[in-house]
Amino acid sequence: MTDAVIIVDMLKGFYNTGNLANPRMARIIPKVAMLLYKKERQGAWLIFLADNHEPNDKEFKVWPPHCIKGSEESEIVDELRPFLRSKKAIHIPKTRYSGFFRTNLEETLERLKPERVIVVGTCTDICVLYTVAGLRMRDYKTLISRDCVETFNSEKHPAGEINRETLFHLKTILGVKVVEKARDI
């Protein structure tokens, strides 16, 4: 079975550097690394989607500036950087929530022809959700592990509740297979 793993925004700017740093990402990094190690050994494609904004990006009307092209924030977290050296690793910069918006993700997947796509990363309710919706609209069999996705926490954005609701939506509305642990994939 040919798998593709899409790693969404596992970047320093969503972890430990900058305006949108989220320490909750620390929970998923080891699990994502374990999954990537396993899937790489099985011959899966590793597709890194990475926010990569221009300094005047329109998204900054909604969010503070983050992950500006060429900045430290736009770099993959150190723990996952070794996987970029894989012969089957692909890095795709993006400027919006969906990994399909003005990128070559669609053409890349058409060329690779994965039997299923596994999605990991951050934020569950934003970039993960919109990228997965794009996958399902293109009829890709899609899987997510609860322990490999995360979102930020704030008073108006309770992360635990948001993750539960988003994963429920992905499963019941979009038909994504949601598993509890990465080891089950």
C-alpha positions as CSV (number, residue, x, y, z in Angstrom):
1,M,0.0,0.0,0.0
2,T,1.4,3.4,-1.0
3,D,0.8,6.1,1.7
4,A,1.5,9.8,1.7
5,V,1.9,11.6,5.0
6,I,1.0,15.3,4.9
7,I,2.8,17.1,7.7
8,V,0.9,20.4,8.2
9,D,2.7,23.5,9.5
10,M,5.0,21.7,12.0
11,L,7.0,24.9,12.0
12,K,9.0,26.9,14.6
13,G,6.5,29.7,14.2
14,F,3.7,27.5,15.5
15,Y,5.8,26.0,18.2
16,N,8.5,28.1,20.0
17,T,9.2,31.3,18.0
18,G,7.1,34.3,17.1
19,N,3.5,35.6,17.4
20,L,1.7,32.3,17.1
21,A,4.1,30.1,19.1
22,N,2.1,27.3,20.7
23,P,3.7,25.2,23.4
24,R,1.0,22.6,23.0
25,M,2.7,21.4,19.8
26,A,5.4,19.8,22.1
27,R,2.8,17.1,22.9
28,I,2.6,15.9,19.3
29,I,6.2,16.3,18.0
30,P,7.5,12.9,19.4
31,K,4.4,11.1,18.1
32,V,4.7,12.7,14.7
33,A,8.4,11.8,14.6
34,M,7.6,8.2,15.5
35,L,4.9,8.0,12.7
36,L,7.2,9.5,10.1
37,Y,10.0,7.1,11.0
38,K,7.6,4.2,10.6
39,K,6.1,5.4,7.4
40,E,9.4,6.4,5.9
41,R,10.7,2.8,6.5
42,Q,7.5,1.6,4.7
43,G,8.3,3.7,1.7
44,A,5.6,6.4,2.2
45,W,5.9,9.9,0.7
46,L,6.4,12.6,3.3
47,I,4.9,15.9,2.2
48,F,5.7,18.9,4.4
49,L,3.3,21.8,4.0
50,A,4.7,25.0,5.4
51,D,3.3,28.4,5.9
52,N,5.6,30.8,4.0
53,H,4.1,34.3,3.9
54,E,5.3,37.5,2.2
55,P,5.7,40.4,4.8
56,N,2.5,42.1,3.5
57,D,0.4,38.9,3.3
58,K,-3.4,39.5,3.4
59,E,-3.7,36.8,6.1
60,F,-2.1,39.3,8.5
61,K,-5.4,41.1,8.6
62,V,-6.8,38.1,10.5
63,W,-3.6,36.9,12.3
64,P,-0.5,38.6,13.5
65,P,2.5,38.3,11.2
66,H,4.0,34.8,11.3
67,C,6.1,32.4,9.3
68,I,7.4,35.0,6.9
69,K,9.4,33.6,4.0
70,G,13.1,33.1,4.9
71,S,12.5,33.7,8.7
72,E,13.3,31.2,11.4
73,E,9.5,30.8,12.0
74,S,9.0,29.3,8.6
75,E,11.4,26.4,9.3
76,I,10.3,22.9,10.1
77,V,10.8,22.1,13.8
78,D,14.3,20.7,14.6
79,E,12.9,17.3,15.7
80,L,11.4,16.7,12.2
81,R,14.1,18.3,10.0
82,P,16.0,15.0,9.5
83,F,13.0,13.7,7.6
84,L,13.4,16.4,5.0
85,R,16.5,14.4,3.8
86,S,14.4,11.4,2.9
87,K,14.4,10.5,-0.8
88,K,10.6,10.6,-0.6
89,A,10.3,14.0,1.2
90,I,8.6,16.9,-0.5
91,H,8.5,20.5,0.8
92,I,5.5,22.6,-0.3
93,P,5.3,26.2,0.8
94,K,1.8,27.6,1.3
95,T,0.2,31.0,2.0
96,R,-3.3,30.0,3.1
97,Y,-5.1,27.5,5.4
98,S,-5.5,24.9,2.7
99,G,-2.5,23.2,1.3
100,F,-4.2,23.1,-2.1
101,F,-4.5,26.9,-2.4
102,R,-2.1,28.1,-5.1
103,T,0.4,25.3,-4.5
104,N,1.3,22.2,-6.4
105,L,-0.1,19.8,-3.8
106,E,-2.9,18.6,-6.2
107,E,-0.4,17.8,-9.0
108,T,2.0,16.2,-6.6
109,L,-0.7,13.8,-5.3
110,E,-1.9,13.0,-8.8
111,R,1.7,12.1,-9.7
112,L,2.3,10.0,-6.5
113,K,-1.1,8.2,-6.6
114,P,-1.3,7.3,-2.9
115,E,-3.8,4.7,-1.8
116,R,-4.4,6.7,1.4
117,V,-3.2,10.0,2.9
118,I,-2.3,10.4,6.5
119,V,-2.5,14.0,7.9
120,V,-0.7,15.2,11.0
121,G,0.1,18.7,12.3
122,T,-1.3,22.0,13.5
123,C,-3.8,23.6,13.8
124,T,-6.5,20.9,13.8
125,D,-9.3,23.4,13.3
126,I,-7.6,25.6,10.7
127,C,-4.9,24.4,8.3
128,V,-5.4,20.7,9.1
129,L,-9.2,21.0,8.6
130,Y,-9.0,22.9,5.3
131,T,-6.3,20.7,3.8
132,V,-8.2,17.6,4.8
133,A,-11.4,19.0,3.3
134,G,-9.5,19.5,0.1
135,L,-8.3,15.9,0.2
136,R,-11.8,14.5,0.7
137,M,-13.2,16.7,-2.1
138,R,-10.7,15.0,-4.3
139,D,-11.8,11.5,-2.9
140,Y,-8.6,10.6,-1.2
141,K,-8.9,8.0,1.6
142,T,-7.7,10.1,4.5
143,L,-6.6,9.2,8.0
144,I,-5.8,11.2,11.1
145,S,-4.5,10.1,14.5
146,R,-5.8,12.1,17.5
147,D,-2.3,12.1,19.0
148,C,-0.7,13.7,16.0
149,V,-2.8,16.9,15.6
150,E,-3.0,19.9,17.9
151,T,-4.4,23.5,18.1
152,F,-3.7,26.5,20.2
153,N,-5.4,27.3,23.5
154,S,-6.9,30.6,24.6
155,E,-9.8,31.9,26.6
156,K,-12.0,32.1,23.5
157,H,-10.4,29.0,21.9
158,P,-10.3,26.0,24.3
159,A,-8.0,23.6,22.6
160,G,-9.3,20.4,24.0
161,E,-12.9,21.2,23.0
162,I,-11.9,22.6,19.6
163,N,-9.9,19.4,18.8
164,R,-12.8,17.1,19.8
165,E,-15.3,19.1,17.8
166,T,-13.0,19.3,14.7
167,L,-12.1,15.6,14.8
168,F,-15.8,14.8,15.1
169,H,-16.6,17.0,12.1
170,L,-13.8,15.4,10.1
171,K,-15.1,11.9,10.9
172,T,-18.8,12.4,10.6
173,I,-19.1,15.1,7.9
174,L,-15.9,14.5,5.8
175,G,-15.6,10.7,6.2
176,V,-12.1,10.8,7.6
177,K,-10.9,7.7,9.5
178,V,-9.8,9.0,12.9
179,V,-7.7,6.7,15.1
180,E,-6.6,7.3,18.7
181,K,-2.9,6.6,18.4
182,A,-0.3,6.9,15.6
183,R,0.9,3.4,16.3
184,D,-2.5,2.2,14.9
185,I,-1.8,3.5,11.4
